[in-house]
Amino acid sequence: GSHRRAGSPLENRRGMVVIVVVCSIAAATAASADTIDPANDGSQFAWSENAGWLNAEPSGDGGPGARIWLTGAEGWIWAENVGWMSLSCTNTTSCSTVNFGVTNDGAGNLAGFAWSENAGWLSFACENTASCATVDYGVVVDPATGEFTGWAWSENLGWISFTCVDTGSCATVDYRVETEVPFINDGIFDDGFESGDALAWDGTVP
């Protein structure tokens, strides 16, 4: 091959910086993978009477599925009849204009909102809508087993069930959503990237 002169220390350093940044982005993208269905037994489906199946791990391991951590959730859920549902504004770095997301109180009690371009807001707890006195609902993740129970609510989709236990249908239609436990400590990746960092999520936005 053709001979190329050695770069100056400054040029070499710039090259190293580029390599480090690229590697960091790759590591962050890998770290941002979903936490759903850790046993790979299909524990990734929720059900909506009006929207059909919702898949919290639509692209398999390492894809842009749901990610549950100690104080919140990120990533995406896919519905065949509705499309993508975002669990946090950090997925699209839109928090400065529309700040939303699903929260976790550390004990697995989820709250807050997810967003669907085609279905609107999905509420994960009655506290969001101040309706607990009349309609008490919510989604809970068991911090010991990672199993989801309970219901989410959408004005346009109705009730969303995260396990057949809630619908009493396990004998005929067995479905559930499970996540890795213990919960990830927070939204900071091992390499220092924040989960809301645009660079960290570029490779996983659907």
C-alpha positions as CSV (number, residue, x, y, z in Angstrom):
1,G,0.0,0.0,0.0
2,S,1.0,3.6,-0.2
3,H,3.2,5.1,2.4
4,R,1.6,7.6,4.7
5,R,3.5,9.9,7.0
6,A,3.0,9.6,10.7
7,G,0.5,12.1,12.1
8,S,1.6,14.8,14.6
9,P,0.8,14.2,18.3
10,L,-2.2,16.5,18.0
11,E,-3.5,14.6,14.9
12,N,-3.0,11.3,16.7
13,R,-4.8,12.6,19.7
14,R,-7.7,13.7,17.6
15,G,-7.9,10.2,16.1
16,M,-7.9,8.7,19.6
17,V,-10.7,11.0,20.7
18,V,-12.8,10.0,17.7
19,I,-12.2,6.3,18.5
20,V,-13.0,6.8,22.1
21,V,-16.3,8.6,21.3
22,V,-17.3,6.0,18.7
23,C,-16.6,3.2,21.2
24,S,-18.4,5.0,24.0
25,I,-21.5,5.5,21.8
26,A,-21.4,1.8,20.8
27,A,-21.1,0.8,24.4
28,A,-23.9,3.1,25.5
29,T,-26.2,1.7,22.7
30,A,-25.5,-1.8,23.8
31,A,-26.1,-0.9,27.4
32,S,-29.5,0.7,26.6
33,A,-30.9,-2.6,25.4
34,D,-34.2,-3.7,26.8
35,T,-34.6,-5.6,30.1
36,I,-37.7,-7.5,29.2
37,D,-38.1,-11.3,29.0
38,P,-34.9,-12.3,30.8
39,A,-35.7,-16.0,30.6
40,N,-36.4,-15.8,26.8
41,D,-39.7,-17.6,27.3
42,G,-42.0,-15.1,25.6
43,S,-42.8,-13.0,28.7
44,Q,-43.1,-9.8,26.8
45,F,-46.7,-9.4,25.8
46,A,-49.5,-7.3,27.2
47,W,-53.1,-7.2,25.9
48,S,-55.5,-4.5,25.0
49,E,-59.1,-5.3,24.0
50,N,-59.1,-2.5,21.5
51,A,-55.5,-2.6,20.2
52,G,-54.6,-6.3,20.5
53,W,-51.1,-7.5,21.5
54,L,-48.5,-5.1,22.8
55,N,-44.9,-6.3,22.6
56,A,-42.4,-4.9,25.1
57,E,-39.5,-6.7,23.4
58,P,-40.4,-6.3,19.7
59,S,-36.9,-6.8,18.2
60,G,-35.6,-9.5,20.5
61,D,-32.6,-9.2,22.9
62,G,-30.7,-6.0,22.4
63,G,-33.5,-4.2,20.6
64,P,-35.3,-1.0,21.5
65,G,-37.8,-2.6,23.8
66,A,-38.8,-1.5,27.3
67,R,-36.1,-0.8,29.9
68,I,-37.2,-0.8,33.6
69,W,-34.8,0.7,36.1
70,L,-35.0,1.8,39.7
71,T,-36.7,5.1,39.3
72,G,-38.3,4.9,35.9
73,A,-38.6,3.3,32.5
74,E,-37.4,4.0,29.0
75,G,-37.5,2.4,25.6
76,W,-40.4,1.3,23.4
77,I,-43.4,-1.0,23.2
78,W,-44.8,-2.1,19.8
79,A,-48.5,-2.6,19.1
80,E,-49.5,-4.3,15.8
81,N,-52.5,-2.1,15.4
82,V,-51.2,1.2,16.9
83,G,-47.4,1.2,16.3
84,W,-44.7,2.5,18.6
85,M,-45.4,3.6,22.2
86,S,-42.7,5.6,23.9
87,L,-42.1,5.1,27.7
88,S,-40.1,8.3,28.1
89,C,-39.3,11.6,26.4
90,T,-35.7,10.6,26.7
91,N,-36.2,8.2,23.8
92,T,-36.5,11.0,21.4
93,T,-34.8,13.8,23.4
94,S,-38.0,15.7,23.4
95,C,-38.1,16.4,27.2
96,S,-37.4,20.1,26.7
97,T,-40.7,20.5,24.9
98,V,-42.9,17.6,26.2
99,N,-41.6,16.1,29.5
100,F,-43.2,12.7,30.1
101,G,-42.3,9.2,31.2
102,V,-43.2,6.2,33.2
103,T,-41.8,6.3,36.7
104,N,-40.9,3.6,39.2
105,D,-41.0,4.3,43.0
106,G,-38.1,1.8,43.5
107,A,-40.5,-0.8,44.8
108,G,-42.0,-1.5,41.4
109,N,-45.0,0.7,41.5
110,L,-45.2,2.4,38.1
111,A,-46.8,5.7,37.4
112,G,-46.6,8.5,34.8
113,F,-47.4,8.4,31.1
114,A,-46.3,6.7,27.9
115,W,-47.0,8.2,24.5
116,S,-48.3,6.8,21.2
117,E,-48.4,8.9,18.1
118,N,-51.5,7.0,17.0
119,A,-53.2,6.4,20.4
120,G,-52.2,9.3,22.6
121,W,-51.4,9.0,26.3
122,L,-51.2,5.8,28.2
123,S,-51.6,6.2,32.0
124,F,-49.8,3.7,34.3
125,A,-51.5,4.7,37.5
126,C,-54.8,6.3,38.7
127,E,-52.8,9.0,40.5
128,N,-52.0,10.4,37.1
129,T,-55.6,11.2,36.5
130,A,-56.7,11.7,40.1
131,S,-59.3,8.9,39.6
132,C,-58.2,6.5,42.4
133,A,-61.4,7.2,44.4
134,T,-63.6,6.0,41.6
135,V,-61.3,3.9,39.3
136,D,-58.3,2.4,41.2
137,Y,-55.7,1.1,38.7
138,G,-52.0,0.8,38.2
139,V,-49.1,-1.3,37.0
140,V,-46.8,-3.0,39.5
141,V,-43.5,-4.8,38.8
142,D,-42.6,-7.3,41.5
143,P,-39.1,-6.3,42.6
144,A,-38.3,-10.0,43.5
145,T,-39.6,-11.7,40.3
146,G,-39.8,-9.0,37.7
147,E,-43.4,-9.9,36.9
148,F,-45.8,-7.2,35.9
149,T,-49.4,-7.1,37.2
150,G,-52.2,-4.6,37.0
151,W,-53.6,-2.3,34.3
152,A,-52.7,0.8,32.3
153,W,-55.4,3.0,30.8
154,S,-55.7,4.8,27.5
155,E,-58.5,7.1,26.5
156,N,-58.3,5.7,23.0
157,L,-57.4,2.0,23.7
158,G,-59.1,1.3,27.0
159,W,-57.6,-1.1,29.5
160,I,-54.2,-2.7,29.0
161,S,-53.4,-5.8,30.9
162,F,-49.9,-7.0,31.6
163,T,-50.6,-10.5,32.7
164,C,-53.3,-13.2,32.1
165,V,-53.6,-13.5,35.9
166,D,-55.5,-10.1,35.8
167,T,-57.9,-11.3,33.2
168,G,-58.2,-14.9,34.5
169,S,-57.4,-16.2,31.1
170,C,-54.1,-18.1,31.8
171,A,-55.7,-21.5,31.2
172,T,-56.6,-20.5,27.6
173,V,-54.4,-17.5,26.8
174,D,-51.2,-17.4,28.8
175,Y,-49.4,-14.1,28.5
176,R,-47.3,-11.8,30.8
177,V,-44.5,-9.2,30.8
178,E,-41.4,-9.7,33.0
179,T,-38.2,-7.7,33.4
180,E,-34.8,-8.2,34.8
181,V,-34.4,-7.9,38.6
182,P,-33.0,-6.4,40.7
183,F,-33.8,-3.1,39.0
184,I,-31.0,-1.3,37.4
185,N,-29.8,1.3,39.9
186,D,-30.6,4.3,37.8
187,G,-30.5,5.7,34.3
188,I,-26.8,6.0,34.1
189,F,-25.0,3.5,31.9
190,D,-21.8,1.8,33.1
191,D,-19.7,3.9,30.8
192,G,-21.1,7.2,32.2
193,F,-23.6,8.0,29.6
194,E,-27.0,9.1,30.8
195,S,-29.9,7.1,29.4
196,G,-31.4,10.3,28.2
197,D,-28.3,11.2,26.2
198,A,-29.2,11.6,22.5
199,L,-25.9,9.9,21.5
200,A,-26.7,6.9,23.7
201,W,-30.1,6.4,22.2
202,D,-29.4,7.2,18.5
203,G,-28.9,3.5,17.7
204,T,-32.0,2.3,19.4
205,V,-34.8,4.7,18.3
206,P,-37.2,2.7,16.1
